Amino acid sequence: MPTHRIHHRTVTVRGLDVYYREAGPADAPVLLLLHGFPSSSHMFRDLIPLLADGYRVIAPDHIGFGRSAAPDASVFRYTFDELAAVTEEFTQLLGLERYALYIQDYGAPIGLRLALARPDRVTAVVTQNGNAYEEGLGAEAWAPVLALIERRTPETEAPVREIYTPDGVKWQYLHGVPDPSLVSPDAYEHDAARLARPGQTAIQLDLISDYGSNFALYPAFHAYFRESRVPLLAVWGAHDEIFVPEGALAFRRDLPEAEIHLLPTGHFALETHADQIASLMRDFLTRRLP
């Protein structure tokens, strides 16, 4: 059976179904791909086959996203701590003792929590518009979110709710892309359909309201980088207005040997540059994995 074939599987964590995509040899080095908002492992559909001949590639959907369970916000605490805890248990169930992380958007604070808890398990970090520095926050895009974090009221929720509309999702995919015709509508329509499910707005408002907990961990993330010297590759959409390129360049402050590539695209760089990102990852991982 060709190793690039993608398997679609589900495991139970804390009584909740966690869906994941997996491809590649069972005994190969592991790549754990952690998606961002508002996507799912669907965002890795082009990348996985490009890497699966030499790596065991695993991409779960976070709780509340994609095909994983999405319990009501009244019965599950949607915080980044909780999503990271579920992801950690997921890695244990799959027996993932060592893995390189690919982190994007929400996947960054989730994956970096895993690294803080078990730095011995993380062999490398690939960050694709996955932020860990204050200068990486685009001022206009983050203004309504920061207001919501400071004080959650119906008034501060209102502009953030626009992010969850079909137009809001489409903007995240198309802004900063020089040729929007290269972005498949399947991508943003898939995410918009998932966000339209009952209960999703409450789930996503709870989670984004908790984003301030990530800012509080930034000093710990930076200390982890300095102390671990983890090999880090940044492949970043240079035109991203959500996590701006200054966030990519900032990694060199704590990891002087970080390899940074700014690509001429937006927030979802894999939609237009999957081949290039896969090539950069292969070169980086071949040279830098222990």
C-alpha positions in Angstrom: 0.0 0.0 0.0 1.5 3.4 -1.0 2.6 5.3 2.1 1.0 8.5 0.8 -2.5 7.3 1.2 -4.4 9.2 3.9 -6.3 7.3 6.6 -9.3 8.9 8.3 -9.6 7.7 11.9 -11.2 8.5 15.2 -10.1 7.9 18.8 -11.9 8.6 22.1 -10.3 11.1 24.5 -12.2 11.9 27.7 -15.3 10.4 26.2 -15.0 12.7 23.2 -14.4 11.6 19.6 -11.2 13.1 18.2 -11.0 12.7 14.4 -7.6 12.7 12.7 -5.9 12.1 9.4 -2.8 9.9 9.2 -0.4 8.9 6.5 3.1 7.5 6.2 5.1 4.6 7.6 4.3 3.7 11.2 8.0 3.7 12.1 8.9 7.0 10.4 9.6 10.3 12.3 6.3 11.8 13.4 5.0 15.2 12.3 2.0 16.4 14.4 0.0 19.0 12.4 -2.1 21.3 14.6 -4.6 23.5 12.7 -5.9 26.9 13.4 -9.2 28.8 13.4 -11.6 28.4 11.7 -10.2 25.3 9.9 -9.5 21.7 10.8 -7.2 19.0 9.5 -8.8 19.8 6.2 -6.3 22.6 5.8 -3.5 19.9 5.5 -5.2 18.0 2.7 -2.5 19.1 0.2 0.5 19.0 2.5 0.1 15.5 4.0 0.6 13.5 0.7 3.8 15.6 0.0 5.4 14.5 3.2 4.0 11.1 3.9 6.7 9.1 2.0 9.3 9.9 4.7 7.2 10.8 7.8 4.3 9.6 9.8 2.0 12.5 9.5 -0.8 13.0 12.0 -3.3 15.8 11.9 -6.2 15.9 14.5 -9.2 18.1 14.6 -9.4 20.1 17.8 -12.5 19.6 20.0 -15.1 21.9 18.6 -13.7 21.9 15.1 -14.0 19.8 11.9 -15.2 16.2 12.5 -14.2 16.0 16.2 -16.8 16.2 18.9 -18.2 19.6 19.5 -20.0 19.4 22.9 -22.1 22.4 23.9 -20.2 25.2 25.6 -22.4 24.7 28.7 -20.8 21.2 29.3 -17.3 21.6 28.0 -14.8 24.3 28.9 -13.5 25.8 25.7 -10.1 27.1 26.7 -6.7 26.7 25.2 -5.6 24.8 28.3 -8.4 22.3 27.8 -7.7 21.8 24.1 -4.0 21.3 24.8 -4.8 18.8 27.5 -7.0 16.8 25.1 -4.3 17.0 22.4 -1.7 15.7 24.9 -3.9 12.8 25.8 -4.4 12.1 22.1 -0.6 11.9 21.6 -0.4 9.4 24.5 -3.2 7.2 23.1 -1.4 7.1 19.7 2.0 6.4 21.5 3.7 9.5 20.1 6.8 9.7 22.2 8.7 12.1 19.9 7.3 14.4 17.2 8.0 17.6 15.3 5.2 20.2 15.6 3.5 22.1 12.7 1.6 24.9 14.3 -0.8 27.4 12.6 -3.0 30.1 14.2 -4.8 28.4 17.2 -2.5 25.4 16.8 0.4 27.5 18.0 -0.7 28.1 21.6 -2.0 24.6 21.8 1.2 23.0 20.4 3.5 25.3 22.5 1.6 24.2 25.6 2.6 20.6 24.7 6.2 21.7 24.4 6.2 23.5 27.7 4.8 20.4 29.4 7.0 17.9 27.7 9.9 19.6 25.9 11.7 16.3 25.6 9.1 15.1 23.1 9.3 18.0 20.6 12.0 17.4 18.0 11.4 20.6 16.0 8.8 23.3 15.4 7.4 24.5 12.0 5.3 27.6 12.5 3.1 28.8 9.6 1.5 32.0 10.8 1.5 30.5 14.3 2.3 33.4 16.6 4.1 33.7 19.9 5.1 37.4 20.1 3.1 40.5 20.7 4.5 42.2 17.6 2.9 39.5 15.5 -0.6 40.7 16.2 -2.1 42.7 13.4 -3.5 45.9 14.9 -6.7 46.2 12.9 -7.6 42.6 12.9 -7.0 42.2 16.6 -8.6 45.4 17.9 -12.1 43.9 18.4 -10.7 40.7 19.8 -8.6 42.6 22.4 -11.7 44.6 23.4 -13.6 41.3 23.9 -10.8 39.8 26.0 -10.7 42.9 28.2 -14.4 42.9 28.8 -16.9 40.4 27.4 -20.3 42.1 26.8 -22.9 41.9 24.0 -21.4 45.1 22.6 -17.8 43.7 22.4 -19.1 40.3 21.1 -20.9 41.9 18.2 -17.9 42.7 15.9 -16.3 39.4 16.8 -19.3 37.5 15.6 -18.7 38.9 12.1 -15.6 36.7 12.0 -17.9 33.6 12.1 -20.0 34.6 9.1 -19.3 33.2 5.6 -17.9 36.6 4.5 -15.6 36.7 7.6 -14.3 33.2 6.9 -13.8 34.0 3.2 -11.8 37.1 4.1 -9.4 35.1 6.2 -8.6 32.9 3.3 -8.3 35.6 0.6 -6.8 38.6 2.2 -3.2 39.1 1.2 -3.4 36.6 -1.7 -2.2 38.2 -4.9 -4.2 35.8 -7.0 -7.3 34.8 -5.1 -8.3 32.4 -8.0 -5.6 30.0 -6.6 -7.6 29.5 -3.4 -10.2 26.8 -3.8 -13.6 27.9 -2.6 -14.0 24.5 -1.1 -11.7 25.6 1.7 -13.6 28.6 3.1 -17.0 27.1 2.3 -16.0 23.9 4.3 -15.1 26.0 7.3 -18.2 28.3 7.0 -20.4 25.2 6.9 -18.8 23.9 10.1 -19.2 27.2 11.8 -22.9 27.3 10.9 -23.7 24.3 13.1 -25.8 24.9 16.2 -23.8 26.0 19.2 -20.7 27.0 17.3 -21.0 30.7 17.9 -21.0 30.1 21.7 -18.1 27.7 21.4 -16.0 30.1 19.3 -16.8 33.1 21.5 -15.7 31.2 24.6 -12.5 30.2 23.0 -11.5 33.5 21.5 -12.4 35.2 24.9 -9.7 32.9 26.4 -7.0 34.0 24.0 -5.6 36.3 26.6 -4.3 33.2 28.4 -1.9 32.8 25.5 -0.5 36.3 25.9 0.2 35.4 29.6 2.2 32.4 28.4 4.4 34.3 25.9 7.3 34.7 28.4 7.2 31.0 29.1 7.2 30.2 25.4 10.2 32.5 24.9 12.0 30.9 27.8 11.3 27.4 26.3 12.8 28.6 23.0 16.0 29.9 24.7 16.5 26.9 27.0 15.6 24.1 24.5 17.2 25.6 21.4 14.5 23.7 19.5 15.1 23.8 15.8 12.5 26.2 14.3 11.3 26.9 10.8 8.9 29.8 10.1 7.1 29.6 6.8 4.8 32.6 7.0 2.4 34.3 4.7 4.0 37.8 4.4 0.7 39.5 3.6 -1.2 38.1 6.6 -3.1 40.9 8.4 -3.9 38.7 11.4 -0.5 37.5 12.3 1.9 39.9 10.6 5.4 39.0 9.5 7.0 40.8 12.4 5.8 37.8 14.4 7.8 35.5 12.3 11.0 37.6 12.5 10.6 37.8 16.3 11.5 34.1 16.7 15.1 35.0 16.1 15.2 37.0 19.3 15.1 33.8 21.3 16.2 31.3 18.6 19.0 33.0 16.6 19.3 30.0 14.3 15.6 30.0 13.4 15.0 29.7 9.7 12.4 32.2 8.4 10.8 32.3 5.0 8.2 35.0 4.2 6.0 33.8 1.4 3.9 36.1 -0.9 0.5 35.0 0.4 -1.9 35.4 3.3 -3.0 33.7 6.5 -3.6 30.3 5.0 -0.4 29.9 3.1 -0.9 26.2 2.4 -3.8 27.1 0.0 -1.3 28.6 -2.4 2.1 27.4 -1.4 1.8 23.8 -0.2 4.5 22.5 -2.6 7.0 25.2 -1.5 6.3 24.7 2.2 6.7 20.9 1.9 10.0 21.5 0.1 11.2 23.9 2.8 10.1 21.4 5.5 11.9 18.5 3.9 15.2 20.4 3.7 14.9 21.8 7.2 13.9 18.5 8.9 16.6 16.5 7.0 19.2 18.9 8.4 17.9 19.8 11.8 16.1 16.7 13.2 18.2 15.0 15.9 
